[in-house]
Amino acid sequence: MHFQLFPASTYINRRQQLSALLPDSLILLMGNEETGMNYRDNVYPFRQDSSFLYYFGLDTPGLAALIDTAKNETIIFGNELSMDDIIWTGPLPSIKEMANMVGVHKTEPYARLATYLQNKASVVKYLPPYRNANLIRIAEWLQIPLQEVSARASTALIKAVVSQRMIKDQLEVAAIDEAVSISTDMHLAAMQFTRPGMKEYEVAGKMMEVAYGAGGRLSYNIICSKDGHILHNHYQGNTLAKGDLLLIDAGAEQAMHYAGDLTRTFPVGTKFSALQKSLYNIVLRSIETASNMLAPGVRYIDVHAKAGEVLLQGLKEIGVVTGDPAEAVQQNVHTLFFQCGLGHMMGLDVHDMEDLGEPIVGYTDSLKKRTDFGWKSLRLGRELQKGLVLTVEPGLYFIPELIDRWKAENKLASFVNYTELEKLRHFGGIRIENNFLITDKGHQLLGKPLVMTAEAVEDQLSLG
Amino acid sequence: MHFQLFPASTYINRRQQLSALLPDSLILLMGNEETGMNYRDNVYPFRQDSSFLYYFGLDTPGLAALIDTAKNETIIFGNELSMDDIIWTGPLPSIKEMANMVGVHKTEPYARLATYLQNKASVVKYLPPYRNANLIRIAEWLQIPLQEVSARASTALIKAVVSQRMIKDQLEVAAIDEAVSISTDMHLAAMQFTRPGMKEYEVAGKMMEVAYGAGGRLSYNIICSKDGHILHNHYQGNTLAKGDLLLIDAGAEQAMHYAGDLTRTFPVGTKFSALQKSLYNIVLRSIETASNMLAPGVRYIDVHAKAGEVLLQGLKEIGVVTGDPAEAVQQNVHTLFFQCGLGHMMGLDVHDMEDLGEPIVGYTDSLKKRTDFGWKSLRLGRELQKGLVLTVEPGLYFIPELIDRWKAENKLASFVNYTELEKLRHFGGIRIENNFLITDKGHQLLGKPLVMTAEAVEDQLSLG
């Protein structure tokens, strides 16, 4: 076997729960296919669909499953290797053997799936496909236009899947803990490795060695940039100079595809400057305050607001903003410095279940996702529950284009001291991020703790 | 700019040559899009289409181009960043600016492409799409069924593109040379790093550090396996024991996406055993003989046959086969031990232009690809020309399932000593691979030379 599984009972129980949530339903769950990079057969590393992994565990391309909850029947569809395949791939377990390992006792050739779905377009429940290969197949099987496939995904199925995947069991928590620990090792390696004169991609390469060397991979493309204020920044071609602040947002997926997601920001080849440290400590206070709030019954949107308030309190102390920080958050002053959300759920996806739709994953019928700047980027708002796993990642980002826009509009000028802010125009960005499990009464930090105070980070840098 | 370009004249010349080959044509060249891994926005590392890179160089998603060779007009289609995008991505050059850098002076928003293609289904020439996103778009724009898109790709365009991309210019040779040198460093690092007790993925992780640390990436998923006889083997979960033969097939893509592709096989934590060395030296003799034949006017299919003959000669010396090796190759005896091809062209793709179809890329109208076992896996057969870049990668693979099949059929029993062969049943596999440029009178090894003799490999292992 070329992949790891939980005990069969785990998958059987998950499917039974799903069936109980959706009686009398025909549920289609699609695995992923190989995807060509620059030609069909030069494939990207295979990544199985996370919901398919959750219910079936089988980490191999070319599979799909039907759960008929009325008949209490589950079928895995896939093609057995031919003798010719075995010559090239070596002997592998059959579809039937793999299915048995996860408690499924009926299998069919993949092409038979079309027959099972014939004339079922109006009843079959499926998740919204994010891979075009699955989009095309569903359209063909159900005889519906490509453009309609996503809209016809089942909201009832999405809600059922979200309700299950949201709450992590012990096996999952252990897997996530492992992923975060690998992520910690990636960051420690980067801190010890980084030197002035290096390219950002050299640091990223060192982290990849750690992730892959631990039997994992990356849970998302590494952000490793001296331009930490550029939020969607995957460029790694800059040369690092002494004193540059390097922001690294990087995490591992462990062997079973559970994710870690950590961020640290540190000075290259030296200690923090006085200014860097003062801003760093503002973000530090924000993550500490926010983390301490995590507990069942607390709304994450309120934790986000509090994190923003602490950031503004800090900026007030250095003269960049004025007024009451809590009121300033109500006025969205923090979105000039903290344009994104405080965090998101994490599990088999680093942004857990993002393809199922943030309004359902991170919000509820009574708490809708906001649509205004800043808040619209908050992926998670809902009340916390025991078993949730999430990130906390406040930051301060000085984006010249955004500062210019607000200043030109004289926006919220009663709160923002634009003259003082101008001095930070080229400061860049700082983010600090940890991962937590929500427990009975509070929360638990996941993974090996990663140095976080400015002093502890500096100590780590000096070990290199 | 977040990517590198050749001088604009390079791209202008290439497009002019294409126009000369295809007068009065409307040519559509599609760039690639981002591809979601486990949800839409968690994307695989972006890889631009190689033909798009060849004619336009622009290494960013969301682009397509039309060349109207009748009107002598080239248009790049793409969407400019909005002010909101810039806040997240930082300032980037506009489509217009990027187009100008490669000598294109007309740009249009992406959506306008549909208008240009209206009612042009019968005349527009396009390459066969290997990405579903492009397949879906072409079907929509041309109002043709998805199933017909590939079949309607233009053979004339394919042939023209192949005729150009096949012959590498000096800038390309320098880029490939760089990629192969990074690949050499990957292999040297692996040889020095590998220890008994390690997992195969630890060695692969070390090589990734080298590739990414040099500003490159992998040109294909690393094969790093003690089961070297499994040809399509990307499993890396085995623990390496002292004396295991580790086969590593790994190469880098340098920053502009030109590929390297090298293979070495070495003993873990010790020297080659006598048996390992005798089989290693057979493969070594095969690659040396084959490489020495490389010159304009020589058919690669004949080099392949000669490499097979040398392998059989060696196996004859150790008693595994009998008879005349040249005759044995005619009878396909070598395919029991060497089931794949001797090599392939290499350039912007590690299997260069594979998506354009091996019958056109590797063969000609007068030399057709064979369809029998072994030969059907030879990607390149055609007569060599100055400017071709290719791999030479003979190997010996002892595949238990294949041996059993032949033995059960008593296949070619006058050539194969199945009793002696049985002793090698669990030997595994050996491959040695180098990359070459075909020159005026012969060939040139590309990249920093990588240790190849058993003794030189052992010396390198001892440096670890």
HADDOCK unambig.tbl for C-alpha pairs under 7 A between the chains (distance, minus, plus):
assign (segid A and resid 2 and name CA) (segid B and resid 235 and name CA) 6.63 0.50 0.50
assign (segid A and resid 36 and name CA) (segid B and resid 130 and name CA) 6.84 0.50 0.50
assign (segid A and resid 36 and name CA) (segid B and resid 131 and name CA) 6.80 0.50 0.50
assign (segid A and resid 37 and name CA) (segid B and resid 47 and name CA) 6.34 0.50 0.50
assign (segid A and resid 38 and name CA) (segid B and resid 47 and name CA) 6.62 0.50 0.50
assign (segid A and resid 38 and name CA) (segid B and resid 49 and name CA) 5.78 0.50 0.50
assign (segid A and resid 38 and name CA) (segid B and resid 50 and name CA) 6.62 0.50 0.50
assign (segid A and resid 38 and name CA) (segid B and resid 349 and name CA) 6.85 0.50 0.50
assign (segid A and resid 39 and name CA) (segid B and resid 130 and name CA) 5.93 0.50 0.50
assign (segid A and resid 39 and name CA) (segid B and resid 354 and name CA) 6.47 0.50 0.50
assign (segid A and resid 39 and name CA) (segid B and resid 355 and name CA) 5.07 0.50 0.50
assign (segid A and resid 40 and name CA) (segid B and resid 130 and name CA) 5.44 0.50 0.50
assign (segid A and resid 40 and name CA) (segid B and resid 355 and name CA) 6.54 0.50 0.50
assign (segid A and resid 42 and name CA) (segid B and resid 220 and name CA) 6.28 0.50 0.50
assign (segid A and resid 47 and name CA) (segid B and resid 37 and name CA) 6.33 0.50 0.50
assign (segid A and resid 47 and name CA) (segid B and resid 38 and name CA) 6.63 0.50 0.50
assign (segid A and resid 49 and name CA) (segid B and resid 38 and name CA) 5.77 0.50 0.50
assign (segid A and resid 50 and name CA) (segid B and resid 38 and name CA) 6.62 0.50 0.50
assign (segid A and resid 87 and name CA) (segid B and resid 399 and name CA) 6.79 0.50 0.50
assign (segid A and resid 87 and name CA) (segid B and resid 401 and name CA) 6.44 0.50 0.50
assign (segid A and resid 87 and name CA) (segid B and resid 402 and name CA) 6.34 0.50 0.50
assign (segid A and resid 88 and name CA) (segid B and resid 230 and name CA) 5.74 0.50 0.50
assign (segid A and resid 88 and name CA) (segid B and resid 231 and name CA) 5.19 0.50 0.50
assign (segid A and resid 88 and name CA) (segid B and resid 232 and name CA) 5.39 0.50 0.50
assign (segid A and resid 89 and name CA) (segid B and resid 230 and name CA) 5.66 0.50 0.50
assign (segid A and resid 89 and name CA) (segid B and resid 231 and name CA) 6.55 0.50 0.50
assign (segid A and resid 89 and name CA) (segid B and resid 232 and name CA) 5.21 0.50 0.50
assign (segid A and resid 89 and name CA) (segid B and resid 233 and name CA) 6.07 0.50 0.50
assign (segid A and resid 90 and name CA) (segid B and resid 230 and name CA) 5.61 0.50 0.50
assign (segid A and resid 130 and name CA) (segid B and resid 36 and name CA) 6.83 0.50 0.50
assign (segid A and resid 130 and name CA) (segid B and resid 39 and name CA) 5.94 0.50 0.50
assign (segid A and resid 130 and name CA) (segid B and resid 40 and name CA) 5.44 0.50 0.50
assign (segid A and resid 131 and name CA) (segid B and resid 36 and name CA) 6.79 0.50 0.50
assign (segid A and resid 132 and name CA) (segid B and resid 132 and name CA) 5.79 0.50 0.50
assign (segid A and resid 132 and name CA) (segid B and resid 133 and name CA) 6.46 0.50 0.50
assign (segid A and resid 133 and name CA) (segid B and resid 132 and name CA) 6.46 0.50 0.50
assign (segid A and resid 201 and name CA) (segid B and resid 212 and name CA) 6.37 0.50 0.50
assign (segid A and resid 201 and name CA) (segid B and resid 213 and name CA) 5.65 0.50 0.50
assign (segid A and resid 201 and name CA) (segid B and resid 215 and name CA) 6.16 0.50 0.50
assign (segid A and resid 202 and name CA) (segid B and resid 212 and name CA) 6.60 0.50 0.50
assign (segid A and resid 202 and name CA) (segid B and resid 213 and name CA) 3.92 0.50 0.50
assign (segid A and resid 202 and name CA) (segid B and resid 214 and name CA) 6.91 0.50 0.50
assign (segid A and resid 205 and name CA) (segid B and resid 208 and name CA) 6.72 0.50 0.50
assign (segid A and resid 205 and name CA) (segid B and resid 209 and name CA) 4.30 0.50 0.50
assign (segid A and resid 205 and name CA) (segid B and resid 212 and name CA) 4.86 0.50 0.50
assign (segid A and resid 205 and name CA) (segid B and resid 213 and name CA) 4.93 0.50 0.50
assign (segid A and resid 206 and name CA) (segid B and resid 209 and name CA) 5.31 0.50 0.50
assign (segid A and resid 208 and name CA) (segid B and resid 205 and name CA) 6.72 0.50 0.50
assign (segid A and resid 208 and name CA) (segid B and resid 208 and name CA) 6.84 0.50 0.50
assign (segid A and resid 208 and name CA) (segid B and resid 209 and name CA) 6.25 0.50 0.50
assign (segid A and resid 209 and name CA) (segid B and resid 205 and name CA) 4.30 0.50 0.50
assign (segid A and resid 209 and name CA) (segid B and resid 206 and name CA) 5.31 0.50 0.50
assign (segid A and resid 209 and name CA) (segid B and resid 208 and name CA) 6.25 0.50 0.50
assign (segid A and resid 209 and name CA) (segid B and resid 209 and name CA) 5.21 0.50 0.50
assign (segid A and resid 212 and name CA) (segid B and resid 201 and name CA) 6.35 0.50 0.50
assign (segid A and resid 212 and name CA) (segid B and resid 202 and name CA) 6.60 0.50 0.50
assign (segid A and resid 212 and name CA) (segid B and resid 205 and name CA) 4.88 0.50 0.50
assign (segid A and resid 213 and name CA) (segid B and resid 201 and name CA) 5.64 0.50 0.50
assign (segid A and resid 213 and name CA) (segid B and resid 202 and name CA) 3.93 0.50 0.50
assign (segid A and resid 213 and name CA) (segid B and resid 205 and name CA) 4.93 0.50 0.50
assign (segid A and resid 214 and name CA) (segid B and resid 202 and name CA) 6.91 0.50 0.50
assign (segid A and resid 215 and name CA) (segid B and resid 201 and name CA) 6.13 0.50 0.50
assign (segid A and resid 220 and name CA) (segid B and resid 42 and name CA) 6.29 0.50 0.50
assign (segid A and resid 230 and name CA) (segid B and resid 88 and name CA) 5.74 0.50 0.50
assign (segid A and resid 230 and name CA) (segid B and resid 89 and name CA) 5.68 0.50 0.50
assign (segid A and resid 230 and name CA) (segid B and resid 90 and name CA) 5.63 0.50 0.50
assign (segid A and resid 231 and name CA) (segid B and resid 88 and name CA) 5.19 0.50 0.50
assign (segid A and resid 231 and name CA) (segid B and resid 89 and name CA) 6.56 0.50 0.50
assign (segid A and resid 232 and name CA) (segid B and resid 88 and name CA) 5.37 0.50 0.50
assign (segid A and resid 232 and name CA) (segid B and resid 89 and name CA) 5.20 0.50 0.50
assign (segid A and resid 233 and name CA) (segid B and resid 89 and name CA) 6.06 0.50 0.50
assign (segid A and resid 235 and name CA) (segid B and resid 2 and name CA) 6.62 0.50 0.50
assign (segid A and resid 349 and name CA) (segid B and resid 38 and name CA) 6.85 0.50 0.50
assign (segid A and resid 354 and name CA) (segid B and resid 39 and name CA) 6.48 0.50 0.50
assign (segid A and resid 355 and name CA) (segid B and resid 39 and name CA) 5.08 0.50 0.50
assign (segid A and resid 355 and name CA) (segid B and resid 40 and name CA) 6.53 0.50 0.50
assign (segid A and resid 399 and name CA) (segid B and resid 87 and name CA) 6.78 0.50 0.50
assign (segid A and resid 401 and name CA) (segid B and resid 87 and name CA) 6.44 0.50 0.50
assign (segid A and resid 402 and name CA) (segid B and resid 87 and name CA) 6.37 0.50 0.50
